[in-house]
């Protein structure tokens, strides 16, 4: 009986309340559903009412309609374009970049006289036709030179002056009203900064534009021509991965403000993306000199030297790992100290190490040439020298390099 009662109790007490709960739930569902429908209709109606008669309704409700807004979703098409800075820079600089073509007569292996042609780049620094380029582009005294401007005009060019201390030269054409480059400040450059090279790539593709970054600063290299017949030590160079090809020599390296911050001068032939440029600040004195005197005049000491690095100091067992050691050249008659030069007059001799100029230490960031470029002809400077193992100071009056 308890089992039956239990079963009967569960039938009587569970079956009837279920039907009541179901009906009750249905009523609640219908009420909620109706509320949602009417609420939505009311909301839409309110929006329409406010949108058509918003000012009046808002005023009655005490609302500021001017600050009332309904956020809308808008789909916009985004177009990805090339950097306008690079485009604008190329447009502004290219008219001032020229191609320089050299022609000469040479004797071949069989004794025949044949024509030989070379190519380089330059850029206009004065509106009346002064053009800055590399010395190795126009160093052949027997060659004739032609300048081709960006608009395709050809001009006979004359080599105005060669820099005695750096790979720089100025050529002149007879013209007026030419577009001139804007010179920047190479001391402010940062590694990783975007730069643009413009030049006569391979001597065939005039005003080719390449883009890269400043890879490093204060580089020192031994540069030579393709035949290895001439070699020159260059210091304080900018390294860039902007493509520099044969024919680009003498062309501008430019920042994104359209300012020339370097002169492209060399490339590592056994690598890719390693090019070098002379900082424009090293050329500014030469530019000022050519404008004032008609030629590049530099102050000089009259010594041949090797920049000391920690590796050189270790291998040669030197006391100092910085400075410039006075050494003779590799060729016959290339003495360490030029007779009658300012250094000779001051008593500087072979194997002396020049440590400082006016308190500025000569090291990887300040080469002897770079420090000298800060001074003018006739200036007297103090050299700190290591001579025969002892340090001493001597005064030197700078003269013009010939």
Secondary structure, 3 states (H helix, E strand, C coil): CHHHHHHHHHHHHHHHHHHHHHHHHHHHHHHHHHHHHHHHHHHHHHHHHHHHHHHHHHHHHCCCHHHCCCCCCCCCCCCCCCCHHHHHHHHHHHCCEEEEEEEEEEECCCCCEEEEEEEEEEEECCCCCEEEECHHHCCCCCCEEEEECCCCCEEEEEEEEECCCCCCEEEECCCCCCCCCEECCHHHCCCCCEEEEEEEECCCEEEEEEEEEEEEEEEEEEEECCCCCCEEEEEEEEEECCCCCCCCCCCEEECCCCEEEEEEEEECCCCCCCEEEEECHHHHHHHHHHHHHCCCCCEECCECEEECCHHHHHHCCCCCCCCEEECCCCCCCCCCECCCCHHHHCCCCCCCEEEEECCEECECCECHHHHHCCCCCCCEEEEEEEECCEEEEEEEECEECC
